[in-house]
Amino acid sequence: MYYRRSGASSRGASSAANKQALKSLVNSGKVPGLIGYKDGQPVGWISLGPREDYPKLKRSPVMKPIDDKTVWSIVCFFIDPRERGKGVSKVLLRAAIDYVRSQGATLLEAYPIDKKERSHPDFMWFGAKSMYDRAGFKEVVRRRESRPVMRRRVRPRASSRDGSGRA
């Protein structure tokens, strides 16, 4: 919820208040992110949505808008500590690309970490630049040495002759 709030509403929000706000989003029909499951148990989360859903991005020195294009933003991952290093983030990123495509969006933006030394997993909630590189994202600006802004064009699903979306 951190990037979804701005100003006074973001200061000192309790865990319970954040949970309630997230529940309210879901109950309103808004999809605030995707959950990854393994054997029926949640193991990961990716927060994504239209950039305008994240008011805190506007004031961020790193993540502020580059231009007026309509983009969807990926603002964080959470991976169960027991599942880290097993590819959960990559699967969630692929699912995010597919989800954004299904919503008709054509541009996806992310704000990963890019450091020579390995970062502690607890501080990698933005994801690693290398993961985005492999997923076809391109760096568009770098406002801090270790914080690129990356984008990926998302092509709409090709429609088939029978209208099913399958070739």
Number of C-alpha atoms within 10 A of each C-alpha: 16 14 16 19 18 16 8 8 10 15 10 8 14 10 10 9 12 15 13 12 15 17 13 12 13 13 10 9 8 12 13 18 18 17 17 18 13 10 6 7 9 12 19 21 21 24 21 24 25 17 21 14 15 20 16 18 20 16 11 11 10 17 21 14 15 11 7 6 10 13 22 21 24 23 24 18 21 21 24 11 11 8 13 15 11 10 12 20 24 16 12 22 21 11 16 20 19 15 16 22 18 14 10 12 19 18 19 24 25 26 25 23 20 17 12 7 6 9 12 7 13 10 9 16 19 18 24 18 23 12 15 21 14 10 14 12 20 18 16 12 14 14 12 11 9 13 20 21 23 21 22 20 16 18 15 14 12 11 11 10 9 8 9 9 10 10 9
